[in-house]
Amino acid sequence: MTDQQAYKQQACSTLMHLPLEHISGPAEIYVLAVDLPSSAMDTFVQCLEMGTEDEFNKSVANAASRLPEHKKYFHTIAKRICEANFQKKVTNIMLYSYKDNIYKQLS
């Protein structure tokens, strides 16, 4: 089994047991597996503003300024989130840290 397959299996196993009762009916859930420690992921998620694309981009810059060592990676993740949220209109987006086996839902 490759590392990628192992990470996918780990993510699926964790996410299959989430309490998702707040999602009614069939819904698309976008899960983005990230290589971040939980502390960096917490900071990133806390900074994010999902209102408009402009607010989102400013909040990403804010997160990157707080943790400059993750700046490039934050922008890579943000690009994917932006595509899902603003272009594909996915309302349920989750980040999954395979490094620490935790998840965060974006709102």
MOPAC internal coordinates of N, CA, C and O (Angstrom, degrees):
PM7 1SCF
backbone

  N    0.0000 0     0.00 0     0.00 0    0    0    0
  C    1.4424 1     0.00 0     0.00 0    1    0    0
  C    1.5254 1   108.79 1     0.00 0    2    1    0
  O    1.2310 1   120.40 1   -47.85 1    3    2    1
  N    1.3199 1   116.85 1   132.15 1    3    2    1
  C    1.4652 1   120.60 1   179.40 1    5    3    2
  C    1.5277 1   109.52 1   -77.27 1    6    5    3
  O    1.2310 1   121.01 1   -14.95 1    7    6    5
  N    1.3354 1   115.67 1   165.05 1    7    6    5
  C    1.4619 1   120.39 1   177.46 1    9    7    6
  C    1.5271 1   110.40 1   -59.20 1   10    9    7
  O    1.2310 1   120.54 1   138.11 1   11   10    9
  N    1.3363 1   116.56 1   -41.89 1   11   10    9
  C    1.4617 1   120.59 1  -178.86 1   13   11   10
  C    1.5283 1   110.71 1   -61.65 1   14   13   11
  O    1.2310 1   120.02 1   137.34 1   15   14   13
  N    1.3090 1   117.57 1   -42.66 1   15   14   13
  C    1.4634 1   121.19 1   178.44 1   17   15   14
  C    1.5324 1   110.79 1   -65.58 1   18   17   15
  O    1.2310 1   120.84 1   140.76 1   19   18   17
  N    1.3126 1   116.01 1   -39.24 1   19   18   17
  C    1.4675 1   119.98 1   179.20 1   21   19   18
  C    1.5220 1   110.74 1   -64.82 1   22   21   19
  O    1.2310 1   120.20 1   137.35 1   23   22   21
  N    1.3376 1   117.21 1   -42.65 1   23   22   21
  C    1.4611 1   120.73 1   178.51 1   25   23   22
  C    1.5238 1   111.10 1   -64.63 1   26   25   23
  O    1.2310 1   120.82 1   139.67 1   27   26   25
  N    1.3280 1   116.04 1   -40.33 1   27   26   25
  C    1.4680 1   120.37 1   179.16 1   29   27   26
  C    1.5246 1   110.01 1   -63.46 1   30   29   27
  O    1.2310 1   120.38 1   136.08 1   31   30   29
  N    1.3132 1   116.87 1   -43.92 1   31   30   29
  C    1.4614 1   121.24 1   179.24 1   33   31   30
  C    1.5315 1   110.36 1   -63.98 1   34   33   31
  O    1.2310 1   120.40 1   138.76 1   35   34   33
  N    1.3255 1   116.84 1   -41.24 1   35   34   33
  C    1.4674 1   121.48 1   178.58 1   37   35   34
  C    1.5241 1   110.22 1   -62.92 1   38   37   35
  O    1.2310 1   120.05 1   134.61 1   39   38   37
  N    1.3253 1   117.52 1   -45.39 1   39   38   37
  C    1.4656 1   121.97 1  -179.90 1   41   39   38
  C    1.5205 1   110.74 1   -63.06 1   42   41   39
  O    1.2310 1   120.26 1   132.91 1   43   42   41
  N    1.3178 1   117.11 1   -47.09 1   43   42   41
  C    1.4721 1   121.25 1  -179.73 1   45   43   42
  C    1.5147 1   110.72 1   -60.98 1   46   45   43
  O    1.2310 1   120.14 1   137.13 1   47   46   45
  N    1.3072 1   117.33 1   -42.87 1   47   46   45
  C    1.4573 1   121.53 1   179.68 1   49   47   46
  C    1.5182 1   111.03 1   -61.05 1   50   49   47
  O    1.2310 1   120.15 1   135.48 1   51   50   49
  N    1.3101 1   117.31 1   -44.52 1   51   50   49
  C    1.4648 1   121.48 1   179.78 1   53   51   50
  C    1.5199 1   111.18 1   -67.84 1   54   53   51
  O    1.2310 1   120.38 1   132.82 1   55   54   53
  N    1.3235 1   116.87 1   -47.18 1   55   54   53
  C    1.4602 1   120.87 1  -173.95 1   57   55   54
  C    1.5268 1   113.76 1   -73.69 1   58   57   55
  O    1.2310 1   120.00 1   158.09 1   59   58   57
  N    1.3173 1   117.60 1   -21.91 1   59   58   57
  C    1.4657 1   120.46 1   179.05 1   61   59   58
  C    1.5258 1   111.67 1   -67.74 1   62   61   59
  O    1.2310 1   120.07 1   160.25 1   63   62   61
  N    1.3097 1   117.46 1   -19.75 1   63   62   61
  C    1.4550 1   121.50 1  -176.13 1   65   63   62
  C    1.5264 1   113.15 1  -104.54 1   66   65   63
  O    1.2310 1   120.41 1  -163.12 1   67   66   65
  N    1.3218 1   116.82 1    16.88 1   67   66   65
  C    1.4621 1   120.38 1   180.00 1   69   67   66
  C    1.5198 1   111.02 1   -77.66 1   70   69   67
  O    1.2310 1   120.84 1   -37.00 1   71   70   69
  N    1.3244 1   115.99 1   143.00 1   71   70   69
  C    1.4681 1   118.76 1   173.14 1   73   71   70
  C    1.5310 1   108.79 1   -79.07 1   74   73   71
  O    1.2310 1   120.39 1   -73.67 1   75   74   73
  N    1.3099 1   116.87 1   106.33 1   75   74   73
  C    1.4648 1   121.59 1  -175.70 1   77   75   74
  C    1.5233 1   111.92 1  -112.84 1   78   77   75
  O    1.2310 1   120.31 1  -147.00 1   79   78   77
  N    1.3319 1   117.01 1    33.00 1   79   78   77
  C    1.4518 1   118.22 1  -177.41 1   81   79   78
  C    1.5252 1   113.33 1   -67.55 1   82   81   79
  O    1.2310 1   119.68 1   161.86 1   83   82   81
  N    1.3297 1   118.22 1   -18.14 1   83   82   81
  C    1.4655 1   120.89 1   178.23 1   85   83   82
  C    1.5385 1   112.16 1   -73.85 1   86   85   83
  O    1.2310 1   120.07 1   169.83 1   87   86   85
  N    1.3285 1   117.47 1   -10.17 1   87   86   85
  C    1.4611 1   121.75 1   177.51 1   89   87   86
  C    1.5207 1   107.49 1   -99.49 1   90   89   87
  O    1.2310 1   120.89 1   -65.41 1   91   90   89
  N    1.3248 1   115.91 1   114.59 1   91   90   89
  C    1.4628 1   119.02 1  -176.50 1   93   91   90
  C    1.5281 1   110.35 1   -98.17 1   94   93   91
  O    1.2310 1   121.26 1   -43.53 1   95   94   93
  N    1.3088 1   115.20 1   136.47 1   95   94   93
  C    1.4630 1   120.89 1   177.82 1   97   95   94
  C    1.5061 1   112.16 1    69.93 1   98   97   95
  O    1.2310 1   121.26 1     5.24 1   99   98   97
  N    1.3245 1   115.20 1  -174.76 1   99   98   97
  C    1.4677 1   118.70 1   179.10 1  101   99   98
  C    1.5297 1   109.92 1   -68.54 1  102  101   99
  O    1.2310 1   121.09 1   -47.59 1  103  102  101
  N    1.3065 1   115.51 1   132.41 1  103  102  101
  C    1.4593 1   120.09 1  -178.68 1  105  103  102
  C    1.5211 1   109.75 1  -146.74 1  106  105  103
  O    1.2310 1   121.58 1   -32.70 1  107  106  105
  N    1.3002 1   114.58 1   147.30 1  107  106  105
  C    1.4567 1   120.33 1   176.33 1  109  107  106
  C    1.5214 1   108.58 1   -84.41 1  110  109  107
  O    1.2310 1   120.88 1   -47.80 1  111  110  109
  N    1.3250 1   115.92 1   132.20 1  111  110  109
  C    1.4564 1   121.64 1   176.55 1  113  111  110
  C    1.5181 1   107.40 1  -120.44 1  114  113  111
  O    1.2310 1   120.98 1   -56.85 1  115  114  113
  N    1.3214 1   115.72 1   123.15 1  115  114  113
  C    1.4568 1   122.13 1  -179.52 1  117  115  114
  C    1.5251 1   106.79 1   -99.12 1  118  117  115
  O    1.2310 1   120.41 1   -61.27 1  119  118  117
  N    1.3250 1   116.82 1   118.73 1  119  118  117
  C    1.4632 1   121.73 1   179.77 1  121  119  118
  C    1.5215 1   108.17 1  -113.48 1  122  121  119
  O    1.2310 1   121.50 1   -54.01 1  123  122  121
  N    1.3073 1   114.74 1   125.99 1  123  122  121
  C    1.4614 1   120.99 1   179.39 1  125  123  122
  C    1.5250 1   107.78 1  -115.50 1  126  125  123
  O    1.2310 1   120.54 1   -68.02 1  127  126  125
  N    1.3249 1   116.57 1   111.98 1  127  126  125
  C    1.4651 1   121.38 1   177.86 1  129  127  126
  C    1.5180 1   108.84 1   -79.44 1  130  129  127
  O    1.2310 1   120.74 1   -50.53 1  131  130  129
  N    1.3252 1   116.19 1   129.47 1  131  130  129
  C    1.4559 1   121.26 1  -175.68 1  133  131  130
  C    1.5191 1   111.04 1  -125.31 1  134  133  131
  O    1.2310 1   121.35 1   -24.99 1  135  134  133
  N    1.3113 1   115.02 1   155.01 1  135  134  133
  C    1.4569 1   122.92 1   179.02 1  137  135  134
  C    1.5286 1   108.12 1  -103.36 1  138  137  135
  O    1.2310 1   121.20 1  -112.85 1  139  138  137
  N    1.3339 1   115.31 1    67.15 1  139  138  137
  C    1.4627 1   121.36 1   179.49 1  141  139  138
  C    1.5165 1   109.76 1  -129.57 1  142  141  139
  O    1.2310 1   120.44 1   -36.26 1  143  142  141
  N    1.3228 1   116.75 1   143.74 1  143  142  141
  C    1.4635 1   118.13 1   171.21 1  145  143  142
  C    1.5327 1   108.76 1   -69.54 1  146  145  143
  O    1.2310 1   120.58 1   -22.31 1  147  146  145
  N    1.3136 1   116.49 1   157.69 1  147  146  145
  C    1.4663 1   120.19 1  -175.26 1  149  147  146
  C    1.5200 1   112.63 1   -58.86 1  150  149  147
  O    1.2310 1   119.28 1   144.93 1  151  150  149
  N    1.3211 1   118.99 1   -35.07 1  151  150  149
  C    1.4693 1   120.95 1  -179.60 1  153  151  150
  C    1.5243 1   111.43 1   -64.50 1  154  153  151
  O    1.2310 1   120.07 1   139.06 1  155  154  153
  N    1.3249 1   117.46 1   -40.94 1  155  154  153
  C    1.4660 1   120.88 1   178.79 1  157  155  154
  C    1.5263 1   110.54 1   -71.05 1  158  157  155
  O    1.2310 1   120.37 1   141.38 1  159  158  157
  N    1.3293 1   116.91 1   -38.62 1  159  158  157
  C    1.4577 1   120.01 1   178.71 1  161  159  158
  C    1.5298 1   110.28 1   -65.95 1  162  161  159
  O    1.2310 1   119.92 1   140.02 1  163  162  161
  N    1.3233 1   117.75 1   -39.98 1  163  162  161
  C    1.4602 1   121.17 1   177.13 1  165  163  162
  C    1.5279 1   110.82 1   -59.62 1  166  165  163
  O    1.2310 1   120.49 1   132.91 1  167  166  165
  N    1.3218 1   116.67 1   -47.09 1  167  166  165
  C    1.4653 1   120.63 1   179.47 1  169  167  166
  C    1.5179 1   110.62 1   -61.01 1  170  169  167
  O    1.2310 1   120.37 1   134.36 1  171  170  169
  N    1.3198 1   116.91 1   -45.64 1  171  170  169
  C    1.4569 1   121.95 1  -179.45 1  173  171  170
  C    1.5275 1   110.97 1   -59.45 1  174  173  171
  O    1.2310 1   120.45 1   130.46 1  175  174  173
  N    1.3208 1   116.75 1   -49.54 1  175  174  173
  C    1.4722 1   121.53 1  -177.21 1  177  175  174
  C    1.5286 1   111.01 1   -66.44 1  178  177  175
  O    1.2310 1   120.02 1   139.95 1  179  178  177
  N    1.3232 1   117.56 1   -40.05 1  179  178  177
  C    1.4619 1   121.03 1   179.63 1  181  179  178
  C    1.5220 1   112.00 1   -63.94 1  182  181  179
  O    1.2310 1   120.04 1   148.86 1  183  182  181
  N    1.3066 1   117.53 1   -31.14 1  183  182  181
  C    1.4677 1   121.55 1  -179.07 1  185  183  182
  C    1.5313 1   112.83 1   -79.51 1  186  185  183
  O    1.2310 1   120.06 1   154.49 1  187  186  185
  N    1.3239 1   117.49 1   -25.51 1  187  186  185
  C    1.4666 1   120.46 1  -171.45 1  189  187  186
  C    1.5221 1   113.39 1   -67.26 1  190  189  187
  O    1.2310 1   121.17 1   -46.38 1  191  190  189
  N    1.3138 1   115.37 1   133.62 1  191  190  189
  C    1.4602 1   124.24 1   172.42 1  193  191  190
  C    1.5176 1   106.12 1  -114.04 1  194  193  191
  O    1.2310 1   120.52 1   -60.63 1  195  194  193
  N    1.3198 1   116.62 1   119.37 1  195  194  193
  C    1.4615 1   120.84 1  -174.27 1  197  195  194
  C    1.5327 1   112.91 1   -97.70 1  198  197  195
  O    1.2310 1   119.43 1  -171.94 1  199  198  197
  N    1.3270 1   118.69 1     8.06 1  199  198  197
  C    1.4584 1   121.65 1  -176.15 1  201  199  198
  C    1.5202 1   113.89 1   -60.09 1  202  201  199
  O    1.2310 1   120.57 1   102.24 1  203  202  201
  N    1.3138 1   116.51 1   -77.76 1  203  202  201
  C    1.4654 1   121.71 1   178.41 1  205  203  202
  C    1.5190 1   108.49 1  -113.21 1  206  205  203
  O    1.2310 1   121.16 1   -13.59 1  207  206  205
  N    1.3129 1   115.38 1   166.41 1  207  206  205
  C    1.4616 1   119.27 1   179.71 1  209  207  206
  C    1.5237 1   111.09 1   -64.06 1  210  209  207
  O    1.2310 1   120.27 1   143.42 1  211  210  209
  N    1.3248 1   117.10 1   -36.58 1  211  210  209
  C    1.4637 1   121.29 1   178.91 1  213  211  210
  C    1.5344 1   110.65 1   -65.65 1  214  213  211
  O    1.2310 1   120.39 1   135.08 1  215  214  213
  N    1.3388 1   116.86 1   -44.92 1  215  214  213
  C    1.4656 1   120.64 1   177.28 1  217  215  214
  C    1.5279 1   110.54 1   -62.06 1  218  217  215
  O    1.2310 1   121.10 1   139.55 1  219  218  217
  N    1.3167 1   115.50 1   -40.45 1  219  218  217
  C    1.4591 1   120.79 1   179.10 1  221  219  218
  C    1.5322 1   110.59 1   -60.53 1  222  221  219
  O    1.2310 1   120.56 1   130.92 1  223  222  221
  N    1.3361 1   116.53 1   -49.08 1  223  222  221
  C    1.4698 1   120.20 1  -178.58 1  225  223  222
  C    1.5250 1   111.64 1   -62.20 1  226  225  223
  O    1.2310 1   120.09 1   141.15 1  227  226  225
  N    1.3210 1   117.43 1   -38.85 1  227  226  225
  C    1.4680 1   120.71 1   177.35 1  229  227  226
  C    1.5210 1   110.79 1   -65.88 1  230  229  227
  O    1.2310 1   120.25 1   140.87 1  231  230  229
  N    1.3191 1   117.12 1   -39.13 1  231  230  229
  C    1.4632 1   120.02 1  -179.67 1  233  231  230
  C    1.5315 1   111.39 1   -69.05 1  234  233  231
  O    1.2310 1   120.19 1   146.93 1  235  234  233
  N    1.3199 1   117.23 1   -33.07 1  235  234  233
  C    1.4658 1   120.62 1   175.92 1  237  235  234
  C    1.5294 1   109.54 1   -65.27 1  238  237  235
  O    1.2310 1   120.61 1   137.41 1  239  238  237
  N    1.3182 1   116.44 1   -42.59 1  239  238  237
  C    1.4688 1   120.16 1   177.61 1  241  239  238
  C    1.5285 1   110.35 1   -61.71 1  242  241  239
  O    1.2310 1   120.62 1   141.81 1  243  242  241
  N    1.3254 1   116.42 1   -38.19 1  243  242  241
  C    1.4623 1   121.00 1   177.58 1  245  243  242
  C    1.5267 1   110.53 1   -63.29 1  246  245  243
  O    1.2310 1   120.43 1   134.03 1  247  246  245
  N    1.3157 1   116.78 1   -45.97 1  247  246  245
  C    1.4671 1   120.66 1   178.67 1  249  247  246
  C    1.5275 1   110.69 1   -61.51 1  250  249  247
  O    1.2310 1   120.86 1   137.55 1  251  250  249
  N    1.3238 1   115.96 1   -42.45 1  251  250  249
  C    1.4676 1   120.55 1  -179.27 1  253  251  250
  C    1.5319 1   111.29 1   -64.87 1  254  253  251
  O    1.2310 1   120.55 1   146.07 1  255  254  253
  N    1.3316 1   116.55 1   -33.93 1  255  254  253
  C    1.4705 1   118.96 1   179.10 1  257  255  254
  C    1.5293 1   111.17 1   -71.89 1  258  257  255
  O    1.2310 1   120.23 1   152.86 1  259  258  257
  N    1.3298 1   117.16 1   -27.14 1  259  258  257
  C    1.4653 1   120.54 1   178.29 1  261  259  258
  C    1.5226 1   112.33 1   -75.77 1  262  261  259
  O    1.2310 1   120.66 1   146.77 1  263  262  261
  N    1.3312 1   116.34 1   -33.23 1  263  262  261
  C    1.4603 1   121.43 1   179.64 1  265  263  262
  C    1.5293 1   109.12 1  -131.29 1  266  265  263
  O    1.2310 1   120.33 1  -104.70 1  267  266  265
  N    1.3254 1   116.98 1    75.30 1  267  266  265
  C    1.4676 1   120.18 1  -174.83 1  269  267  266
  C    1.5260 1   114.29 1   -60.09 1  270  269  267
  O    1.2310 1   119.95 1   156.27 1  271  270  269
  N    1.3311 1   117.69 1   -23.73 1  271  270  269
  C    1.4640 1   119.85 1   178.91 1  273  271  270
  C    1.5314 1   111.99 1   -68.48 1  274  273  271
  O    1.2310 1   120.34 1   163.34 1  275  274  273
  N    1.3327 1   116.96 1   -16.66 1  275  274  273
  C    1.4652 1   121.61 1   178.88 1  277  275  274
  C    1.5312 1   112.41 1  -110.34 1  278  277  275
  O    1.2310 1   120.46 1  -170.94 1  279  278  277
  N    1.3183 1   116.73 1     9.06 1  279  278  277
  C    1.4649 1   121.47 1  -173.61 1  281  279  278
  C    1.5325 1   112.95 1   -53.14 1  282  281  279
  O    1.2310 1   120.15 1   127.54 1  283  282  281
  N    1.3073 1   117.31 1   -52.46 1  283  282  281
  C    1.4663 1   120.72 1  -177.23 1  285  283  282
  C    1.5258 1   110.69 1   -62.57 1  286  285  283
  O    1.2310 1   120.24 1   137.34 1  287  286  285
  N    1.3152 1   117.16 1   -42.66 1  287  286  285
  C    1.4605 1   121.24 1  -179.06 1  289  287  286
  C    1.5336 1   111.13 1   -68.16 1  290  289  287
  O    1.2310 1   120.40 1   140.13 1  291  290  289
  N    1.3439 1   116.84 1   -39.87 1  291  290  289
  C    1.4665 1   120.41 1   176.17 1  293  291  290
  C    1.5283 1   110.68 1   -56.95 1  294  293  291
  O    1.2310 1   120.55 1   137.04 1  295  294  293
  N    1.3237 1   116.55 1   -42.96 1  295  294  293
  C    1.4662 1   119.96 1  -179.44 1  297  295  294
  C    1.5365 1   111.17 1   -67.32 1  298  297  295
  O    1.2310 1   120.18 1   144.80 1  299  298  297
  N    1.3193 1   117.26 1   -35.20 1  299  298  297
  C    1.4636 1   120.88 1   176.50 1  301  299  298
  C    1.5270 1   110.40 1   -64.82 1  302  301  299
  O    1.2310 1   120.67 1   134.21 1  303  302  301
  N    1.3205 1   116.32 1   -45.79 1  303  302  301
  C    1.4700 1   121.27 1   178.16 1  305  303  302
  C    1.5227 1   109.73 1   -63.78 1  306  305  303
  O    1.2310 1   120.56 1   136.19 1  307  306  305
  N    1.3107 1   116.53 1   -43.81 1  307  306  305
  C    1.4677 1   121.42 1  -178.21 1  309  307  306
  C    1.5218 1   111.75 1   -60.32 1  310  309  307
  O    1.2310 1   120.37 1   143.08 1  311  310  309
  N    1.3200 1   116.89 1   -36.92 1  311  310  309
  C    1.4607 1   120.41 1   178.42 1  313  311  310
  C    1.5281 1   110.20 1   -60.44 1  314  313  311
  O    1.2310 1   120.32 1   136.44 1  315  314  313
  N    1.3164 1   116.99 1   -43.56 1  315  314  313
  C    1.4745 1   121.48 1   179.26 1  317  315  314
  C    1.5297 1   111.34 1   -66.64 1  318  317  315
  O    1.2310 1   120.75 1   137.43 1  319  318  317
  N    1.3254 1   116.17 1   -42.57 1  319  318  317
  C    1.4660 1   120.26 1   179.05 1  321  319  318
  C    1.5224 1   109.85 1   -63.94 1  322  321  319
  O    1.2310 1   120.74 1   137.90 1  323  322  321
  N    1.3083 1   116.20 1   -42.10 1  323  322  321
  C    1.4680 1   121.83 1   179.87 1  325  323  322
  C    1.5302 1   110.68 1   -60.05 1  326  325  323
  O    1.2310 1   120.33 1   134.77 1  327  326  325
  N    1.3104 1   116.98 1   -45.23 1  327  326  325
  C    1.4668 1   121.27 1   177.77 1  329  327  326
  C    1.5286 1   110.92 1   -59.48 1  330  329  327
  O    1.2310 1   120.82 1   133.83 1  331  330  329
  N    1.3178 1   116.04 1   -46.17 1  331  330  329
  C    1.4720 1   120.14 1  -178.09 1  333  331  330
  C    1.5239 1   111.16 1   -67.16 1  334  333  331
  O    1.2310 1   120.32 1   133.54 1  335  334  333
  N    1.3203 1   116.99 1   -46.46 1  335  334  333
  C    1.4591 1   120.98 1  -172.76 1  337  335  334
  C    1.5259 1   113.65 1   -78.65 1  338  337  335
  O    1.2310 1   120.09 1   134.24 1  339  338  337
  N    1.3154 1   117.43 1   -45.76 1  339  338  337
  C    1.4635 1   120.11 1  -171.53 1  341  339  338
  C    1.5276 1   113.41 1   -97.00 1  342  341  339
  O    1.2310 1   119.55 1   153.48 1  343  342  341
  N    1.3130 1   118.47 1   -26.52 1  343  342  341
  C    1.4599 1   120.13 1  -179.98 1  345  343  342
  C    1.5280 1   111.65 1   -98.48 1  346  345  343
  O    1.2310 1   120.52 1   132.60 1  347  346  345
  N    1.3298 1   116.61 1   -47.40 1  347  346  345
  C    1.4676 1   120.08 1  -178.53 1  349  347  346
  C    1.5239 1   112.31 1   -89.09 1  350  349  347
  O    1.2310 1   120.07 1   168.81 1  351  350  349
  N    1.3236 1   117.47 1   -11.19 1  351  350  349
  C    1.4738 1   123.76 1   177.73 1  353  351  350
  C    1.5285 1   112.99 1    61.13 1  354  353  351
  O    1.2310 1   120.63 1  -143.27 1  355  354  353
  N    1.3394 1   116.40 1    36.73 1  355  354  353
  C    1.4635 1   120.84 1   175.89 1  357  355  354
  C    1.5257 1   107.15 1   -78.00 1  358  357  355
  O    1.2310 1   120.46 1   -52.23 1  359  358  357
  N    1.3313 1   116.73 1   127.77 1  359  358  357
  C    1.4645 1   119.97 1  -176.82 1  361  359  358
  C    1.5216 1   113.69 1   -93.90 1  362  361  359
  O    1.2310 1   119.92 1   162.31 1  363  362  361
  N    1.3121 1   117.75 1   -17.69 1  363  362  361
  C    1.4654 1   121.68 1  -179.11 1  365  363  362
  C    1.5256 1   109.28 1  -113.43 1  366  365  363
  O    1.2310 1   121.33 1   -78.18 1  367  366  365
  N    1.3244 1   115.07 1   101.82 1  367  366  365
  C    1.4667 1   120.87 1  -178.33 1  369  367  366
  C    1.5224 1   108.18 1  -120.49 1  370  369  367
  O    1.2310 1   121.14 1   -47.95 1  371  370  369
  N    1.3347 1   115.43 1   132.05 1  371  370  369
  C    1.4556 1   120.93 1   179.05 1  373  371  370
  C    1.5215 1   109.81 1  -127.31 1  374  373  371
  O    1.2310 1   121.43 1   -36.74 1  375  374  373
  N    1.3169 1   114.86 1   143.26 1  375  374  373
  C    1.4579 1   121.11 1   170.36 1  377  375  374
  C    1.5245 1   106.76 1  -104.74 1  378  377  375
  O    1.2310 1   121.03 1   -44.84 1  379  378  377
  N    1.3052 1   115.64 1   135.16 1  379  378  377
  C    1.4587 1   121.45 1   179.17 1  381  379  378
  C    1.5247 1   108.13 1  -122.96 1  382  381  379
  O    1.2310 1   120.43 1   -58.97 1  383  382  381
  N    1.3191 1   116.78 1   121.03 1  383  382  381
  C    1.4610 1   121.86 1   176.99 1  385  383  382
  C    1.5202 1   108.87 1   -91.77 1  386  385  383
  O    1.2310 1   120.92 1   -73.78 1  387  386  385
  N    1.3219 1   115.84 1   106.22 1  387  386  385
  C    1.4588 1   117.86 1   178.29 1  389  387  386
  C    1.5171 1   110.97 1   -74.38 1  390  389  387
  O    1.2310 1   120.80 1   165.40 1  391  390  389
  N    1.3231 1   116.07 1   -14.60 1  391  390  389
  C    1.4636 1   120.37 1   177.15 1  393  391  390
  C    1.5404 1   110.30 1   -68.18 1  394  393  391
  O    1.2310 1   120.79 1   137.06 1  395  394  393
  N    1.3496 1   116.10 1   -42.94 1  395  394  393
  C    1.4650 1   121.09 1  -178.15 1  397  395  394
  C    1.5257 1   113.10 1  -114.19 1  398  397  395
  O    1.2310 1   120.17 1  -176.76 1  399  398  397
  N    1.3359 1   117.28 1     3.24 1  399  398  397
  C    1.4654 1   122.89 1   177.50 1  401  399  398
  C    1.5318 1   112.35 1    56.35 1  402  401  399
  O    1.2310 1   120.78 1  -133.50 1  403  402  401
  N    1.3472 1   116.11 1    46.50 1  403  402  401
  C    1.4565 1   121.30 1   176.59 1  405  403  402
  C    1.5208 1   109.14 1  -130.04 1  406  405  403
  O    1.2310 1   120.73 1   -15.31 1  407  406  405
  N    1.3262 1   116.22 1   164.69 1  407  406  405
  C    1.4575 1   121.05 1   179.14 1  409  407  406
  C    1.5186 1   109.90 1  -133.81 1  410  409  407
  O    1.2310 1   120.96 1   -23.20 1  411  410  409
  N    1.3069 1   115.76 1   156.80 1  411  410  409
  C    1.4635 1   123.21 1   173.81 1  413  411  410
  C    1.5053 1   107.55 1  -137.02 1  414  413  411
  O    1.2310 1   120.65 1   -45.87 1  415  414  413
  N    1.3282 1   116.35 1   134.13 1  415  414  413
  C    1.4593 1   120.21 1   175.83 1  417  415  414
  C    1.5087 1   108.78 1   -94.95 1  418  417  415
  O    1.2310 1   121.02 1   -45.17 1  419  418  417
  N    1.3258 1   115.65 1   134.83 1  419  418  417
  C    1.4547 1   121.32 1   176.89 1  421  419  418
  C    1.5211 1   108.36 1   -89.60 1  422  421  419
  O    1.2310 1   120.72 1   -36.72 1  423  422  421
  N    1.3219 1   116.23 1   143.28 1  423  422  421
  C    1.4637 1   118.39 1   179.29 1  425  423  422
  C    1.5103 1   111.29 1  -122.76 1  426  425  423
  O    1.2310 1   120.10 1   180.00 1  427  426  425

